[in-house]
């Protein structure tokens, strides 16, 4: 078990609605990244937060936004949901430092947009 | 643009034999490579990693090989066990952003 927890585990939303997904990082980690994994694909990087600031962003539109809190927990918000947003959303926590380290993933939130 | 590619979507291996999973990348700036294993309904679990300054890293039954000139990464599992059946993702990073391949589904046949 990684210590990274995500909520909810499953969610169904209607096109046009807004959604907030939550992530609790592993203790001691200062960085959280969000990934979208569509069916049959690998995880695609959405963005990363470090010390409550966005620290890199993938090729996702502005309606995907995030927050990182002082306790390093995080939220992913998606506005104006589209059918193609249906995917598994993964949160990963890591520790930024002088050495490369692996990221630890939560179990994901399965979002279905209908 | 897929910077990390896993060209084999699936692989079947007999229990006890070697499993070899392959991964190719295009970005020569990648300096850290990882393999993750994913079971259904779970997030990816870190398996093994290798820095670009090395060409091999071993951890028990798992060995990762890096060929920088060919921009190729492979994971060897010896001996393969039925519990190794899962989807395996390779990932590469230039800093703190990870780029993932599309995964290879490994089935180890008892």
Interface residues (C-beta under 8 A of the other chain):
Chain A: X2 X4 X6 X31 X33 X35 X40 X41 X42 X43 X44 X45 X48 X50 X55 X56 X58 X90 X92 X94 X96 X100 X102 X103 X104 X105 X106 X107 X108
Chain B: X4 X6 X31 X32 X34 X36 X41 X42 X43 X44 X45 X46 X49 X51 X89 X91 X93 X95 X96 X97 X98 X99 X100 X101 X102 X103
